Amino acid sequence: MTIHAQWIISESALHNLSCAGVTTGWLKAWVRSAGAESVSIYPLESSGWQSEAAQWRIFFADEMELVHSAQLLGLKLDAEHEESHEAYDTSPLLLENPQRICWSYRQGNRSILFISPGDIAYQRAAYLKHINGNKPLLQLAVFADEGGEFALEPGLTGSLLIPQQPLPEFAINTEGRLIEEQVVDLLRQHKLRLRTAESCTSGAIAARIGRLPGASDVLDRSWVTYSNEAKIEELGVTPELIEEFGAVSAEVVSAMAEGGSADSFACIGVSGIAGPAGGSDDKPVGSVWIAVALPGEKAVSQLLNLCGSRSEIQWRTVNAALTLLLAEVEKSHR
């Protein structure tokens, strides 16, 4: 049977997602990996979700909004609710960060889940099992380009894999993992720690890693070296190198990464033009150099030619830089 799912999200919960940097693209993809063929996103404050048939509904809102939504569906959220809804299999769901009890209702292939604000990214396996009756998740391939079937976030796309389908060659993972989860696990595995030397991303790469609980296992420090003086003073980039090649160049970004790396410390370097001003014919807006230096090795650099708003260019740069880090660490340990 075809399953259509809904995410029903209040305005306050949207603010929660924004603070966490989690996109609705990821929310839809994760629910599709649980077995839904299609997923809609509705504001809780609209009436659209009530008029659309759905087998699965996931409400993400604060406690009073969840109580009101349950009442609209003839349900009640309280410790005695099991006695009032014999037609449903009901169960509490404990989530962390912060600790909170959420409620799951299931009847045949129909599921309703009520989640209060907090982390819903790194604990997704818990509520996806509730919504699909504890069935195995489909493989969700993540690509660091536009090669996937649907957008996850700027710079990342995804595709669901059919069972027995060969694994895509260029997927960065096939478990629907966020890139920070993959980076932290890989660095832990190889006993590496991470530093970042950032110009146009203004610390966003370090912040992306810092979202993940347990990031302190691998994240050491970050330099935001926006000015040329900062690159010289903090990272040891020579004035002559900047004068000859410019701050946005393979040579300078490599020197930034190498200046930050050390024994057991990898370093990402980034320098670019995020716009909307500052571009030239030689280096238009969206020109970004990224580099990765592993301990004791020369940096590997890459030129990105990006488009979009300033924030989108920054977001795409973060994902590209972390993808380059994954590739270089995996290559060095083959």
C-alpha positions as CSV (number, residue, x, y, z in Angstrom):
1,M,0.0,0.0,0.0
2,T,1.2,3.5,-0.9
3,I,2.1,5.5,2.2
4,H,1.8,9.3,2.2
5,A,3.3,11.1,5.1
6,Q,3.1,14.6,6.5
7,W,5.4,16.7,8.6
8,I,3.3,19.2,10.4
9,I,5.5,21.9,12.0
10,S,4.6,24.9,14.1
11,E,6.3,28.3,13.7
12,S,8.1,27.8,17.0
13,A,9.4,24.4,15.8
14,L,10.6,26.0,12.6
15,H,12.7,28.3,14.7
16,N,14.1,25.2,16.4
17,L,15.0,23.7,13.0
18,S,16.7,26.9,11.9
19,C,18.8,27.0,15.1
20,A,19.9,23.4,14.4
21,G,20.6,24.0,10.7
22,V,18.3,21.1,9.8
23,T,16.4,21.5,6.5
24,T,13.0,20.2,5.5
25,G,14.8,18.3,2.7
26,W,16.4,16.1,5.3
27,L,13.1,15.6,7.2
28,K,11.4,14.4,4.0
29,A,14.2,12.2,3.0
30,W,14.5,10.4,6.4
31,V,10.7,9.7,6.4
32,R,10.9,8.4,2.9
33,S,13.7,6.1,4.0
34,A,11.3,4.7,6.6
35,G,8.9,3.7,3.9
36,A,6.8,6.7,2.8
37,E,6.5,7.2,-1.0
38,S,5.7,10.8,-0.7
39,V,6.0,13.4,2.1
40,S,4.4,16.8,2.5
41,I,5.4,19.7,4.8
42,Y,2.7,21.8,6.3
43,P,2.7,24.7,8.8
44,L,0.7,23.6,11.8
45,E,-1.1,27.0,11.7
46,S,-2.6,26.2,8.2
47,S,-5.6,23.9,7.6
48,G,-4.0,22.1,4.7
49,W,-2.8,19.1,6.6
50,Q,-6.3,18.4,7.9
51,S,-7.8,18.3,4.4
52,E,-5.1,16.0,2.9
53,A,-5.3,12.2,3.4
54,A,-2.1,10.8,5.0
55,Q,-1.2,7.5,6.6
56,W,1.6,8.9,8.7
57,R,1.5,12.3,10.5
58,I,4.4,13.7,12.5
59,F,3.7,16.8,14.5
60,F,6.6,18.9,15.7
61,A,5.5,21.7,17.9
62,D,5.5,22.9,21.5
63,E,3.5,21.1,24.2
64,M,0.4,23.2,24.1
65,E,0.3,23.1,20.3
66,L,0.6,19.3,20.4
67,V,-2.2,19.0,22.8
68,H,-4.5,21.1,20.6
69,S,-3.5,19.2,17.5
70,A,-4.3,15.9,19.3
71,Q,-7.7,17.2,20.3
72,L,-8.4,18.1,16.6
73,L,-7.8,14.4,15.8
74,G,-9.9,13.2,18.8
75,L,-6.8,12.1,20.8
76,K,-5.5,13.1,24.2
77,L,-1.9,13.4,25.3
78,D,-1.6,12.4,28.9
79,A,-0.4,9.6,31.1
80,E,-3.8,7.9,31.0
81,H,-4.4,8.2,27.2
82,E,-4.0,4.4,26.7
83,E,-7.4,3.8,28.3
84,S,-9.1,6.3,26.1
85,H,-7.9,5.0,22.7
86,E,-8.3,1.3,22.6
87,A,-8.3,1.4,18.7
88,Y,-4.7,2.6,18.7
89,D,-1.5,1.0,19.8
90,T,0.1,3.8,21.9
91,S,3.5,4.1,23.3
92,P,5.7,6.9,24.8
93,L,9.0,7.8,23.1
94,L,11.8,9.2,25.2
95,L,14.1,11.7,23.3
96,E,17.1,13.6,24.6
97,N,18.6,17.0,24.1
98,P,16.5,18.1,25.9
99,Q,15.0,15.1,27.6
100,R,11.3,14.9,26.7
101,I,8.5,12.3,26.3
102,C,6.8,12.2,23.0
103,W,3.7,10.1,22.0
104,S,3.2,7.6,19.2
105,Y,-0.2,6.3,18.0
106,R,-0.4,3.4,15.6
107,Q,-3.4,1.6,14.0
108,G,-2.6,-0.8,11.1
109,N,-0.5,1.2,8.7
110,R,-1.6,4.5,10.1
111,S,0.8,6.3,12.5
112,I,0.6,9.6,14.4
113,L,3.7,11.0,16.2
114,F,3.8,14.0,18.5
115,I,7.3,15.4,19.1
116,S,8.1,18.5,21.2
117,P,11.0,20.8,20.2
118,G,14.6,19.7,20.6
119,D,17.0,17.6,18.6
120,I,15.2,15.5,15.9
121,A,18.2,15.1,13.6
122,Y,20.7,12.9,15.6
123,Q,17.9,10.8,17.2
124,R,15.9,10.2,14.0
125,A,16.3,6.4,14.2
126,A,14.2,6.3,17.4
127,Y,11.1,8.1,16.0
128,L,11.4,6.6,12.5
129,K,11.1,3.1,14.0
130,H,7.9,4.3,15.8
131,I,6.4,5.7,12.7
132,N,7.0,2.6,10.5
133,G,6.4,-0.2,13.1
134,N,10.1,-1.0,13.6
135,K,10.8,-2.0,10.0
136,P,14.3,-1.7,8.5
137,L,15.0,1.6,6.9
138,L,15.8,1.9,3.2
139,Q,19.3,2.9,2.2
140,L,19.5,6.7,1.5
141,A,22.5,7.6,-0.6
142,V,23.9,11.1,-0.1
143,F,25.8,12.9,-2.8
144,A,28.0,16.0,-2.6
145,D,26.6,17.4,-5.8
146,E,23.4,17.5,-7.8
147,G,23.5,13.8,-8.7
148,G,20.7,12.7,-6.3
149,E,17.0,12.6,-7.0
150,F,16.0,15.2,-4.4
151,A,17.7,18.1,-2.6
152,L,18.7,17.7,1.0
153,E,20.4,21.0,1.6
154,P,22.7,23.4,-0.5
155,G,25.5,21.2,-1.8
156,L,24.0,17.8,-0.9
157,T,21.4,15.7,-2.7
158,G,20.0,12.2,-2.0
159,S,18.4,9.1,-3.6
160,L,16.7,6.1,-2.1
161,L,18.2,2.8,-3.1
162,I,16.1,-0.2,-4.1
163,P,17.1,-3.4,-2.2
164,Q,19.9,-5.3,-4.0
165,Q,20.7,-2.2,-6.1
166,P,24.4,-1.7,-6.6
167,L,25.8,1.1,-4.4
168,P,26.4,4.4,-6.2
169,E,30.0,5.0,-7.0
170,F,30.0,8.7,-6.0
171,A,27.8,8.6,-2.8
172,I,29.6,9.9,0.3
173,N,27.4,7.6,2.4
174,T,24.3,5.3,1.9
175,E,22.9,5.5,5.4
176,G,21.3,9.0,5.1
177,R,23.9,10.4,7.5
178,L,24.5,14.1,8.0
179,I,28.0,15.0,6.8
180,E,29.1,16.1,10.3
181,E,28.2,12.6,11.7
182,Q,30.3,11.0,9.0
183,V,33.3,13.3,9.6
184,V,33.3,12.9,13.4
185,D,33.1,9.1,13.1
186,L,35.9,8.9,10.5
187,L,38.2,11.2,12.5
188,R,37.6,9.2,15.7
189,Q,38.3,6.0,13.8
190,H,41.7,7.3,12.6
191,K,42.5,9.1,15.9
192,L,42.6,12.5,14.2
193,R,41.4,15.9,15.4
194,L,40.2,18.8,13.4
195,R,41.2,22.4,13.0
196,T,39.7,24.9,10.6
197,A,41.2,28.1,9.1
198,E,38.3,30.0,7.7
199,S,37.8,33.3,5.8
200,C,34.6,33.6,3.8
201,T,32.8,30.9,5.9
202,S,33.5,32.8,9.1
203,G,33.8,29.7,11.3
204,A,30.8,27.9,9.8
205,I,32.8,24.7,9.2
206,A,33.7,24.4,12.8
207,A,30.2,25.3,13.8
208,R,28.8,22.5,11.6
209,I,30.9,19.9,13.4
210,G,30.1,21.5,16.8
211,R,26.4,20.8,16.2
212,L,27.0,17.1,16.9
213,P,26.9,15.8,20.5
214,G,30.4,14.5,21.2
215,A,32.1,16.8,18.7
216,S,34.7,17.6,21.4
217,D,36.2,14.2,20.7
218,V,37.6,15.6,17.4
219,L,37.1,19.4,17.2
220,D,40.2,21.3,18.4
221,R,40.0,24.9,17.3
222,S,39.0,27.3,14.5
223,W,40.7,30.5,13.3
224,V,38.4,33.0,11.5
225,T,41.1,34.8,9.5
226,Y,39.0,37.2,7.4
227,S,41.7,39.8,6.9
228,N,45.1,39.3,5.3
229,E,46.7,40.4,8.5
230,A,44.9,37.6,10.4
231,K,46.1,35.1,7.9
232,I,49.7,36.3,8.4
233,E,49.6,36.6,12.2
234,E,47.6,33.5,13.1
235,L,48.5,31.0,10.4
236,G,52.0,32.1,9.2
237,V,51.0,32.9,5.6
238,T,53.7,35.1,4.2
239,P,52.8,38.6,2.9
240,E,54.7,37.8,-0.3
241,L,52.4,34.9,-1.0
242,I,49.3,37.0,-0.6
243,E,50.9,39.8,-2.7
244,E,51.8,37.4,-5.5
245,F,48.7,35.2,-5.7
246,G,46.0,37.1,-3.8
247,A,44.1,35.9,-0.7
248,V,41.7,33.8,-2.8
249,S,44.1,31.4,-4.4
250,A,45.3,27.8,-4.2
251,E,48.7,28.9,-2.8
252,V,47.2,31.0,0.1
253,V,44.5,28.5,1.1
254,S,47.0,25.7,1.1
255,A,49.3,27.8,3.3
256,M,46.4,28.4,5.7
257,A,45.6,24.7,6.0
258,E,49.3,23.7,6.4
259,G,49.7,26.5,9.0
260,G,46.9,25.0,11.1
261,S,47.9,21.3,10.8
262,A,50.1,19.5,13.2
263,D,50.8,16.0,14.6
264,S,47.4,14.2,14.8
265,F,45.6,17.4,13.7
266,A,44.1,17.8,10.2
267,C,43.2,21.3,9.1
268,I,40.7,22.7,6.5
269,G,41.5,26.1,4.9
270,V,39.0,28.2,3.1
271,S,39.2,31.6,1.3
272,G,36.8,32.9,-1.3
273,I,34.3,35.6,-2.5
274,A,30.9,34.9,-1.1
275,G,29.4,38.2,-2.5
276,P,27.3,39.9,-3.4
277,A,30.2,42.4,-3.9
278,G,33.9,41.9,-4.2
279,G,34.2,39.8,-7.4
280,S,36.3,40.6,-10.4
281,D,36.6,39.2,-14.0
282,D,39.4,36.9,-12.8
283,K,37.7,35.9,-9.6
284,P,34.0,36.4,-9.8
285,V,31.6,36.1,-6.8
286,G,31.3,32.4,-5.9
287,S,35.0,31.7,-6.5
288,V,36.2,29.8,-3.4
289,W,39.4,27.9,-2.8
290,I,39.3,25.1,-0.2
291,A,42.2,23.0,1.1
292,V,42.8,20.1,3.4
293,A,46.2,19.4,5.1
294,L,46.7,16.1,6.9
295,P,49.4,15.8,9.5
296,G,52.9,15.8,7.9
297,E,51.4,16.1,4.3
298,K,51.2,18.9,1.8
299,A,47.7,20.4,1.4
300,V,45.3,19.3,-1.3
301,S,43.3,22.2,-2.8
302,Q,40.2,22.6,-4.9
303,L,38.5,25.5,-6.7
304,L,34.8,25.9,-6.3
305,N,32.7,28.0,-8.7
306,L,29.5,28.5,-6.8
307,C,26.3,30.5,-7.4
308,G,23.5,31.7,-5.3
309,S,23.1,34.1,-2.4
310,R,25.9,34.8,0.1
311,S,24.5,32.4,2.6
312,E,24.0,29.7,0.0
313,I,27.6,30.0,-1.2
314,Q,28.8,29.8,2.4
315,W,26.7,26.7,3.0
316,R,27.8,25.0,-0.2
317,T,31.4,25.7,0.7
318,V,31.0,24.1,4.1
319,N,29.7,20.9,2.6
320,A,32.4,20.9,-0.2
321,A,35.2,21.4,2.4
322,L,34.0,18.6,4.6
323,T,33.6,16.3,1.6
324,L,37.2,17.0,0.6
325,L,38.3,16.2,4.2
326,L,36.4,12.9,4.0
327,A,38.0,12.0,0.7
328,E,41.6,12.9,1.8
329,V,41.3,11.0,5.1
330,E,39.9,7.9,3.4
331,K,42.6,8.1,0.7
332,S,45.4,8.4,3.2
333,H,44.3,5.3,5.2
334,R,43.6,2.9,2.3
